[in-house]
Amino acid sequence: MKLSIVGGLILAAGGLFLILRPPHYSSQQRVFKFAGVQASVRHEKTVPGWVGGTVFGAGLVLLAAGLLKRL
């Protein structure tokens, strides 16, 4: 019972953080390689906003389920 409330709060806080300040990650892609010559491109990407919204929503559902069990 308490575990679902705490888990819901943690997920909701994490989702809110992902929505407000999305983290960045880099991706490297090899464009071309020929006889020892290689060219690659590095892209900086951000985590999409829908990921944070999904985590936030899951946290709210888990929090609501934990609170309803207490009643």
Protein Blocks (a to p, Z undefined) as FASTA:
>chain_A
ZZmmmmmmmmmmmmmmmmmmccdddddddfbdcehiacdddddddddfklmmmmmmmmmm
mmmmmmmmmZZ
